[in-house]
C-alpha cells in the first residue's frame, strides 16, 4: 500500500517517486516533510502540457518544497531503486548536497539530465534514469518491429516480382510455342 502524506515513512536521503500518469517525477526527501527536486517550468493544471514543457526545456530549477506540495493528488512511494547496484552515500551527505543546490538553475535534458538523473546522482553519485532506458528500449523495439515489417514487405515484393517475371516468361514461351506451331 502506498504511504500517506503524513505517514510516508521516508528517511532523509530517500528517493521519492511520484507517479504523474504519463511519467514519473523524482525528489529527494530531506526531512521535516520536505523534498528537493529538479523542476522545469510547467503548467500544473495540465500534466500533458507539463511533460511537453519538460521536453522543450534546457534549464531547470532545484526547488525545496513540502512533500504534499510536490505530490499533490498523485500516488507516490519511497523508491531507492539502485541500492542493489550502488552503495548509497551517507544520508547526511545526500541532504547536505541537495540543500546546497537549492534555488540553482541547472542544465536540463529529458535524456541525460532529468529529475531522475538528479536524484540518483545525489544518492549514489551516479546519474541514471530507468525512464530513459525504458523509453529507449520501447523505441528500439518499435524500430526493430518497423525494420522487420519493412524487410518482410521488401521480401514479399521481391517474391511477387519473381512470380510476375515467371508469369511473363511463361506467357512469352507460350506465345513463341504458338507461333512455332502456326508456322508448321
C-alpha positions as CSV (number, residue, x, y, z in Angstrom):
1,X,0.0,0.0,0.0
2,X,1.3,3.5,-0.9
3,X,2.2,5.7,2.0
4,X,0.1,8.6,3.0
5,X,1.5,12.1,3.0
6,X,1.7,12.2,6.8
7,X,2.8,8.6,7.4
8,X,5.1,8.1,4.4
9,X,8.0,6.5,6.3
10,X,10.7,8.3,4.3
11,X,14.0,8.9,5.9
12,X,16.3,11.8,4.9
13,X,18.2,10.8,1.7
14,X,15.4,8.5,0.5
15,X,14.2,8.9,-3.1
16,X,10.6,9.7,-3.7
17,X,9.0,8.5,-6.9
18,X,5.8,10.4,-7.9
19,X,3.5,8.8,-10.5
20,X,2.2,11.6,-12.8
21,X,0.3,9.2,-15.1
22,X,2.4,9.5,-18.3
23,X,5.8,9.8,-16.5
24,X,7.3,9.7,-13.0
25,X,8.7,12.7,-11.2
26,X,11.5,12.2,-8.6
27,X,12.5,14.1,-5.4
28,X,14.9,13.5,-2.5
29,X,13.4,13.5,0.9
30,X,15.4,15.8,3.3
31,X,13.3,15.5,6.5
32,X,10.7,17.8,8.0
33,X,8.2,16.7,5.3
34,X,10.3,18.5,2.7
35,X,11.8,17.3,-0.5
36,X,14.3,18.8,-3.0
37,X,13.6,18.2,-6.7
38,X,14.6,19.4,-10.1
39,X,11.7,21.0,-11.9
40,X,11.1,22.7,-15.3
41,X,8.6,25.5,-15.9
42,X,5.2,23.8,-16.2
43,X,1.5,24.3,-16.1
44,X,0.5,22.2,-13.1
45,X,-3.1,22.1,-14.2
46,X,-2.2,20.2,-17.4
47,X,0.1,17.2,-16.8
48,X,0.5,16.6,-20.6
49,X,1.4,20.3,-21.0
50,X,3.9,19.9,-18.2
51,X,5.5,16.9,-20.0
52,X,5.8,19.0,-23.2
53,X,7.4,21.8,-21.3
54,X,9.9,19.4,-19.8
55,X,10.8,18.0,-23.3
56,X,11.3,21.6,-24.6
57,X,13.3,22.9,-21.6
58,X,17.0,23.2,-21.5
59,X,17.2,24.6,-17.9
60,X,15.6,23.5,-14.7
61,X,15.5,24.8,-11.1
62,X,16.3,23.0,-7.9
63,X,13.3,23.5,-5.6
64,X,12.8,22.8,-1.9
65,X,9.1,22.2,-1.0
66,X,6.8,20.4,1.3
67,X,6.3,16.8,0.1
68,X,2.5,17.3,-0.3
69,X,3.0,20.4,-2.5
70,X,5.1,18.3,-4.9
71,X,3.0,15.2,-4.7
72,X,-0.4,16.9,-4.9
73,X,-3.1,14.3,-5.7
74,X,-0.7,11.8,-7.3
75,X,0.4,8.5,-5.9
76,X,4.0,8.2,-4.6
77,X,6.4,5.8,-3.0
78,X,9.8,5.6,-1.5
79,X,12.0,4.1,-4.2
80,X,15.7,3.8,-3.6
81,X,15.9,2.0,-6.9
82,X,19.6,1.5,-7.3
83,X,20.6,0.4,-3.7
84,X,21.3,-3.1,-5.1
85,X,23.6,-1.7,-7.7
86,X,25.4,1.2,-5.9
87,X,26.4,2.0,-2.3
88,X,24.2,4.9,-1.3
89,X,26.0,7.9,0.1
90,X,25.6,8.8,3.7
91,X,22.2,10.3,4.4
92,X,23.7,13.5,5.8
93,X,25.8,13.9,2.7
94,X,22.8,13.4,0.4
95,X,20.7,16.0,2.3
96,X,23.6,18.5,2.6
97,X,24.4,18.2,-1.1
98,X,20.7,18.5,-2.1
99,X,20.3,21.6,0.1
100,X,23.4,23.2,-1.4
101,X,21.8,23.0,-4.8
102,X,18.5,24.7,-3.7
103,X,17.4,27.5,-6.0
104,X,20.1,26.9,-8.5
105,X,19.3,26.7,-12.2
106,X,20.9,23.7,-13.9
107,X,21.1,22.4,-17.4
108,X,18.2,20.1,-18.2
109,X,17.7,17.3,-20.8
110,X,15.0,14.7,-20.8
111,X,17.5,12.2,-22.0
112,X,20.6,13.0,-19.9
113,X,19.8,15.4,-17.1
114,X,16.3,14.9,-15.9
115,X,14.8,14.8,-12.3
116,X,15.6,11.1,-12.0
117,X,19.2,11.6,-13.0
118,X,19.3,14.5,-10.5
119,X,18.2,12.4,-7.5
120,X,20.2,9.3,-8.4
121,X,23.4,11.4,-8.7
122,X,22.7,12.8,-5.2
123,X,22.0,9.4,-3.6
124,X,24.6,7.2,-5.5
125,X,27.0,9.6,-7.1
126,X,25.9,8.2,-10.4
127,X,23.1,9.8,-12.6
128,X,20.8,7.1,-14.1
129,X,17.2,7.1,-15.4
130,X,15.2,4.0,-15.8
131,X,12.5,6.1,-17.6
132,X,15.0,6.9,-20.3
133,X,16.2,3.3,-20.6
134,X,12.6,2.1,-20.8
135,X,11.8,4.6,-23.5
136,X,14.9,3.7,-25.4
137,X,14.1,0.0,-25.2
138,X,10.5,0.7,-26.3
139,X,11.8,2.9,-29.1
140,X,14.3,0.3,-30.1
141,X,11.6,-2.4,-30.1
142,X,9.4,-0.2,-32.3
143,X,12.2,0.5,-34.7
144,X,13.0,-3.2,-34.7
145,X,9.4,-4.2,-35.5
146,X,9.3,-1.4,-38.2
147,X,12.5,-2.7,-39.8
148,X,11.2,-6.3,-39.6
149,X,8.0,-5.2,-41.3
150,X,9.9,-3.2,-43.9
151,X,12.1,-6.3,-44.6
152,X,9.1,-8.5,-44.8
153,X,7.4,-6.1,-47.2
154,X,10.5,-6.0,-49.4
155,X,10.8,-9.8,-49.4
156,X,7.1,-10.1,-50.3
157,X,7.5,-7.5,-53.1
158,X,10.5,-9.5,-54.4
159,X,8.6,-12.7,-54.4
160,X,5.7,-11.0,-56.2
161,X,8.1,-9.6,-58.7
162,X,9.7,-13.1,-59.2
163,X,6.1,-14.5,-59.7
164,X,5.4,-11.8,-62.2
165,X,8.7,-12.5,-64.0
166,X,7.8,-16.2,-64.1
167,X,4.4,-15.4,-65.4
168,X,5.8,-13.1,-68.1
169,X,8.4,-15.7,-69.1
170,X,5.7,-18.4,-69.4
171,X,3.5,-16.1,-71.4
172,X,6.4,-15.3,-73.7
173,X,7.2,-19.1,-74.0
174,X,3.6,-19.8,-74.8
175,X,3.5,-17.1,-77.5
176,X,6.7,-18.4,-79.0
177,X,5.3,-22.0,-78.9
178,X,2.1,-20.9,-80.5
179,X,4.0,-19.1,-83.3
180,X,6.1,-22.2,-83.8
181,X,3.0,-24.4,-84.1
182,X,1.3,-22.0,-86.5
183,X,4.4,-22.0,-88.8
184,X,4.3,-25.8,-89.0
